[in-house]
Structure formats: structure tokens, C-alpha cells
Amino acid sequence: YEEIELLRLTIVKKNGEKTDYDKSKIETGIRRALIKRPITEEKIIKLLGDIEYAIQALEKSEVTTKEIGKIVLKKLKESDEVAYVRFASVYKSFGSVESFKKELDMLDNN
């Protein structure tokens, strides 16, 4: 995979603050979610490339963290359901065990 350059992309955080796109932040989150999962380095690199491609495909100069989070969740769900749940637990900040269970139930129903 060729690496996609997203040099001029601005990220809009939940609080409205804007920052430059930083590929390493997504990679760190993905790698944490995939700890001790049976996925090769090659597949991780492909997953990261797929995520960046999806971000690039939005064709926007500003992207919200919410949009990026949705892309990451979608790609993780396709790759590894355990990693998806791990990432979702941080990204979605579940307020209760019940909300976490609902997410697991939705995963089971798909």
C-alpha cells in the first residue's frame, strides 16, 4: 500500500479546538485496541491505510474527531470484533454497564 499524505487536513475536536491531522494518534489507538489479538503487522498496516483512505475520501479540509471515530470503528468492526469493542469502550465513553451491553448486543445482531 502506498502511504496517503494528509498534510493539509485539520481536525476539529469535540470542544471546537482545531489541530493538524496526526496519523500517529490513530495508529496508537488502533494498536492499543489490537493488543494480544491474532492480527499480523501487515494487516495492521493495511487497516491503517484503509482508514486514511476513507478519511481522504471525505474530500474535506476539516474533519471532526467524531467522523474519524466512526471510520475507525467501522474498519475495526470489519477486522476484529474484540478490537472494535475495546476501541468503542474508549471512543464512546460508555456511561454504564447497560450502555456497554447494548453495544455488544448490537454487535451480536449484525
C-alpha positions in Angstrom: 0.0 0.0 0.0 1.1 3.4 -0.8 1.0 5.8 2.1 -1.5 8.6 1.7 -0.4 12.0 2.7 -3.0 14.1 4.6 -0.8 17.1 5.1 -3.4 19.8 4.9 -6.1 18.2 7.0 -7.5 20.0 10.1 -9.1 18.0 12.8 -12.0 19.6 14.8 -12.2 18.3 18.3 -15.4 17.9 20.4 -14.7 21.2 22.2 -14.3 23.0 18.8 -10.5 23.3 19.1 -8.7 22.7 15.8 -5.5 20.8 15.3 -3.4 19.4 12.5 -4.0 15.8 11.5 -1.7 13.4 13.2 -1.6 9.9 11.8 0.2 8.6 14.9 -2.8 9.3 17.1 -5.0 6.9 15.1 -2.2 4.3 14.9 -1.7 4.4 18.7 -5.5 3.9 19.3 -5.6 1.0 16.7 -2.5 -0.7 18.2 -3.9 -0.5 21.7 -7.2 -2.0 20.6 -5.3 -4.8 18.8 -3.0 -5.8 21.7 -2.8 -9.6 22.0 -5.2 -10.1 19.0 -4.3 -12.5 16.3 -3.6 -9.9 13.6 -0.4 -9.6 11.6 1.6 -6.4 11.2 0.8 -6.5 7.6 -2.9 -6.4 8.4 -2.5 -3.6 10.8 -0.7 -1.5 8.2 -3.5 -2.3 5.7 -6.1 -1.3 8.3 -4.4 2.0 8.9 -4.1 2.6 5.1 -7.8 1.8 4.7 -8.7 4.3 7.5 -6.6 7.0 5.9 -8.1 6.3 2.5 -11.6 6.6 4.0 -10.7 9.9 5.6 -9.2 11.2 2.4 -12.4 10.1 0.5 -14.4 12.6 2.6 -12.7 15.2 0.5 -12.8 17.8 3.2 -10.2 20.2 4.6 -11.7 19.9 8.1 -12.8 16.6 9.6 -14.3 16.2 13.1 -13.0 13.6 15.6 -16.5 12.1 15.5 -16.2 11.4 11.8 -12.8 9.9 12.2 -14.0 7.8 15.2 -16.9 6.4 13.1 -14.5 5.4 10.3 -12.1 3.7 12.7 -15.0 1.9 14.4 -16.3 0.7 11.0 -12.9 -0.6 9.9 -12.2 -2.3 13.2 -15.6 -3.9 13.2 -14.8 -5.4 9.8 -11.3 -6.6 11.0 -11.6 -7.7 14.6 -14.7 -7.5 16.8 -12.8 -7.6 20.1 -10.6 -4.7 19.0 -13.8 -2.9 17.9 -15.3 -3.3 21.4 -12.1 -2.2 23.0 -11.9 0.9 20.8 -15.6 1.6 21.2 -15.3 1.4 25.0 -12.9 4.4 24.9 -14.3 6.3 22.0 -18.0 6.1 23.0 -17.2 6.6 26.8 -20.0 4.3 27.9 -21.7 5.8 31.0 -22.9 2.4 32.3 -22.6 -1.3 32.0 -26.0 -1.3 30.4 -24.9 1.0 27.6 -21.9 -1.3 27.0 -24.1 -4.3 26.9 -26.3 -2.6 24.3 -23.3 -2.1 22.1 -22.4 -5.8 22.5 -26.0 -6.8 21.7 -25.9 -4.7 18.5 -22.6 -6.4 17.5 -24.3 -9.8 18.0 -27.3 -8.8 15.9 -25.1 -7.7 12.9 
